[in-house]
Amino acid sequence: MYNRMHDESRLPFDVKNWIEKHVEEKKDWREMKDLLQLSNEEMNEVSALRVHRHDIVNQIQQRLNNISRKHRIDRQSTQAWINILKKKVIIPYLKLLIHPKLTKS
């Protein structure tokens, strides 16, 4: 599986982990924005809270890419998907067409 790492992020490590955790919980920008609402006291305690909408969108996009891309090169990723589809969809379908009585129980 293709996995792209972003070490060049401007965000602190803890903040990036917080975003990743909530993306994995399938929360979107609005839900995370609500979580980021802080009182004045909390704002004074947090010195570098710099989470923007694009930080969350980027993390969601990275997660979707990691799920869907099988290789960093598009042509090889597409070929990998073709091979998966052949094994899981096309070949069983062709077997059903050729021998429909063998697949019925």
C-alpha positions as a LaTeX table, in Angstrom:
\begin{tabular}{lrrr}
\hline
Residue & $x$ (\AA) & $y$ (\AA) & $z$ (\AA) \\
\hline
Met1 & 0.00 & 0.00 & 0.00 \\
Tyr2 & 1.18 & 3.48 & $-0.84$ \\
Asn3 & 1.91 & 5.62 & 2.24 \\
Arg4 & 3.00 & 9.22 & 2.01 \\
Met5 & 4.63 & 10.83 & 5.04 \\
His6 & 4.50 & 14.56 & 5.72 \\
Asp7 & 7.43 & 15.46 & 7.95 \\
Glu8 & 7.54 & 18.99 & 6.57 \\
Ser9 & 4.32 & 20.03 & 8.34 \\
Arg10 & 4.30 & 23.40 & 10.04 \\
Leu11 & 2.17 & 21.97 & 12.83 \\
Pro12 & 3.56 & 20.69 & 16.12 \\
Phe13 & 3.67 & 16.90 & 16.34 \\
Asp14 & 0.95 & 16.75 & 19.04 \\
Val15 & $-1.42$ & 18.88 & 17.00 \\
Lys16 & $-0.87$ & 16.76 & 13.89 \\
Asn17 & $-1.58$ & 13.60 & 15.93 \\
Trp18 & $-4.77$ & 15.21 & 17.28 \\
Ile19 & $-5.95$ & 15.89 & 13.72 \\
Glu20 & $-5.05$ & 12.34 & 12.59 \\
Lys21 & $-6.98$ & 10.85 & 15.52 \\
His22 & $-10.14$ & 12.77 & 14.65 \\
Val23 & $-9.82$ & 12.06 & 10.92 \\
Glu24 & $-9.62$ & 8.36 & 11.74 \\
Glu25 & $-12.85$ & 8.83 & 13.73 \\
Lys26 & $-14.32$ & 10.18 & 10.46 \\
Lys27 & $-14.87$ & 13.68 & 11.80 \\
Asp28 & $-14.98$ & 16.51 & 9.30 \\
Trp29 & $-13.89$ & 20.14 & 9.51 \\
Arg30 & $-17.09$ & 21.33 & 11.23 \\
Glu31 & $-16.92$ & 18.73 & 13.97 \\
Met32 & $-13.25$ & 19.43 & 14.63 \\
Lys33 & $-13.83$ & 23.17 & 14.51 \\
Asp34 & $-16.37$ & 22.79 & 17.32 \\
Leu35 & $-13.78$ & 20.88 & 19.33 \\
Leu36 & $-11.31$ & 23.73 & 18.81 \\
Gln37 & $-13.55$ & 26.34 & 20.43 \\
Leu38 & $-11.74$ & 27.38 & 23.58 \\
Ser39 & $-12.58$ & 29.68 & 26.45 \\
Asn40 & $-10.41$ & 32.74 & 27.12 \\
Glu41 & $-8.62$ & 30.89 & 29.95 \\
Glu42 & $-7.83$ & 27.96 & 27.68 \\
Met43 & $-6.61$ & 30.32 & 24.96 \\
Asn44 & $-4.13$ & 31.85 & 27.41 \\
Glu45 & $-2.79$ & 28.38 & 28.26 \\
Val46 & $-2.37$ & 27.32 & 24.64 \\
Ser47 & 0.40 & 29.37 & 23.08 \\
Ala48 & 0.61 & 27.88 & 19.58 \\
Leu49 & $-2.75$ & 26.56 & 18.47 \\
Arg50 & $-2.54$ & 27.07 & 14.73 \\
Val51 & $-5.00$ & 24.60 & 13.28 \\
His52 & $-6.65$ & 25.76 & 10.09 \\
Arg53 & $-9.25$ & 24.21 & 7.84 \\
His54 & $-6.63$ & 23.23 & 5.24 \\
Asp55 & $-4.68$ & 21.24 & 7.89 \\
Ile56 & $-7.69$ & 19.02 & 8.45 \\
Val57 & $-8.59$ & 18.83 & 4.75 \\
Asn58 & $-5.00$ & 17.82 & 3.96 \\
Gln59 & $-5.11$ & 15.04 & 6.57 \\
Ile60 & $-8.43$ & 13.74 & 5.23 \\
Gln61 & $-7.03$ & 13.80 & 1.68 \\
Gln62 & $-3.91$ & 11.94 & 2.79 \\
Arg63 & $-6.04$ & 9.26 & 4.46 \\
Leu64 & $-8.14$ & 8.83 & 1.31 \\
Asn65 & $-4.98$ & 8.60 & $-0.82$ \\
Asn66 & $-3.50$ & 5.97 & 1.48 \\
Ile67 & $-6.68$ & 3.93 & 1.20 \\
Ser68 & $-7.07$ & 4.23 & $-2.56$ \\
Arg69 & $-3.53$ & 4.41 & $-3.97$ \\
Lys70 & $-1.64$ & 1.17 & $-4.29$ \\
His71 & 1.60 & 2.76 & $-5.53$ \\
Arg72 & 3.08 & 6.26 & $-5.70$ \\
Ile73 & 3.22 & 6.12 & $-9.51$ \\
Asp74 & $-0.26$ & 6.45 & $-11.01$ \\
Arg75 & 0.26 & 3.91 & $-13.78$ \\
Gln76 & 1.44 & 1.23 & $-11.32$ \\
Ser77 & $-1.35$ & 2.11 & $-8.88$ \\
Thr78 & $-3.91$ & 1.72 & $-11.65$ \\
Gln79 & $-2.40$ & $-1.62$ & $-12.71$ \\
Ala80 & $-2.54$ & $-2.84$ & $-9.11$ \\
Trp81 & $-6.24$ & $-1.93$ & $-8.94$ \\
Ile82 & $-6.87$ & $-3.73$ & $-12.23$ \\
Asn83 & $-5.21$ & $-6.86$ & $-10.84$ \\
Ile84 & $-7.31$ & $-6.66$ & $-7.66$ \\
Leu85 & $-10.52$ & $-6.23$ & $-9.65$ \\
Lys86 & $-9.62$ & $-9.14$ & $-11.92$ \\
Lys87 & $-9.14$ & $-11.44$ & $-8.93$ \\
Lys88 & $-12.11$ & $-10.27$ & $-6.85$ \\
Val89 & $-14.72$ & $-9.28$ & $-9.43$ \\
Ile90 & $-14.05$ & $-10.22$ & $-13.02$ \\
Ile91 & $-12.79$ & $-13.80$ & $-12.59$ \\
Pro92 & $-15.61$ & $-14.84$ & $-10.19$ \\
Tyr93 & $-18.15$ & $-13.21$ & $-12.55$ \\
Leu94 & $-16.75$ & $-15.07$ & $-15.55$ \\
Lys95 & $-16.83$ & $-18.34$ & $-13.61$ \\
Leu96 & $-20.48$ & $-17.66$ & $-12.81$ \\
Leu97 & $-21.24$ & $-17.06$ & $-16.48$ \\
Ile98 & $-19.41$ & $-20.19$ & $-17.64$ \\
His99 & $-20.54$ & $-22.57$ & $-14.87$ \\
Pro100 & $-23.67$ & $-21.13$ & $-13.23$ \\
Lys101 & $-24.68$ & $-24.49$ & $-11.70$ \\
Leu102 & $-21.32$ & $-24.93$ & $-9.93$ \\
Thr103 & $-21.70$ & $-21.70$ & $-7.95$ \\
Lys104 & $-25.25$ & $-22.39$ & $-6.71$ \\
Ser105 & $-25.61$ & $-24.34$ & $-3.50$ \\
\hline
\end{tabular}
